[in-house]
Amino acid sequence: GDSVTQMEGPVTLSEEAFLTINCTYTATGYPSLFWYVQYPGEGLQLLLKATKADDKGSNKGFEATYRKETTSFHLEKGSVQVSDSAVYFCALTNYGGSQGNLIFGKGTKLSVKP
Amino acid sequence: ETGVTQTPRHLVMGMTNKKSLKCEQHLGHNAMYWYKQSAKKPLELMFVYNFKEQTENNSVPSRFSPECPNSSHLFLHLHTLQPEDSALYLCASSQANRDEQFFGPGTRLTVL
């Protein structure tokens, strides 16, 4: 079945450091890909998404590019802030396979130190 | 504020209690979801409702009973839970057959 694998955390960075969180997926057909973020004590919020190959999703300085050849959707940010500390989830939905339900990775906890 | 609210935010219950979680969405969506988030497992989809009809039950034990009286409200009725059911329960909504889901803040459930 469809699945998402993302790098294990926690990830600890200093403020203004470069961030990469790796995400790869397994899916039939052409899934849509997402990054969700969960701040402490809150539910999940959509951070960005991409719906077809080579699309780049971006929001709040974060970016991720849908790479079909490597089945990847890595999250990047050039300069992280303390306020970016949260848990990040990679996810996919695939109407061709999983009937449109979101399939999540395990999440990667990011801590940014001042 | 995502337009999806959940009450209560925190709940402590004994194994013999009966309680209900409530979710309400103000986005005009017609699909609603329950997820379970625990420390040891990834986010688990529990139930899906499309146009008030349950379309998915992900092998959830019968001690969890969902109810969707209309497209704006979703309940999760709980009875005779186990301590391992302690988790964050998240509600989400979307337009049916559309990609993006909007999540509520969750109910933190502790079963003693």
Interface residues (C-beta under 8 A of the other chain):
Chain A: S32 F34 Y36 G41 E42 G43 L44 Q45 L46 K49 T51 F89 T93 Y95 Q99 G100 N101 L102 F104 G105 K106 G107
Chain B: T2 V4 Q6 Y33 P42 L43 L45 V48 T55 E56 L90 A92 N97 D99 E100 Q101 F102 F103 G104 P105 G106
